[in-house]
Amino acid sequence: MSQLERFGVSMDADLLRRFDQRIRRAGYTNRSEAIRDMVRDYLVREEWRAGKEEVVGTITIVYDHHTPQLSEKLNEIQHAHHGKVRCTTHVHLDERNCLEVIVVAGRSDAVRDIADSLISARGVKHGQLSATTTGSRL
């Protein structure tokens, strides 16, 4: 573990009271850990914003598998990015709807492109990219 540094933060009393209430509800036992998580989250968002860093994430899509050629299209997109698509989990939600969670890794701009291609495919009802980090820079 690296060396810890202490620093002071000035904050409006009402803002601090609301922050303390929120972090208690979230299960934090102290402000320091909550602030560390906020800083980590900021740094991860910056990794994604830069577009050039190696990142990981999940793309979650819900779709109607009766849409003509949709399953083939989704497979085609994933195979076109076989080096970045690490695995896929397929769940049958009901007789028509399926959910897929696709784990992806690569440069953030490329991962966003894959997500956009999958989410915008005709027949996909909802999709979302969940962005995280490899952890190597935190």
Buried (B, 14 or more C-beta within 10 A) or exposed (E): EEEEEEEEEEEEEEEEEEBBEEBEEEEBEEEEEBBEEEEEEEEBEEBBEEEEBBBBBBBBBBBEBEBEEBBEBBEEBBEEBEEBBEEBEEEEEEEEBBBBBBBBBBBBBBBBBBBEBBBEBEBBEEBEBEBEBEEEEE
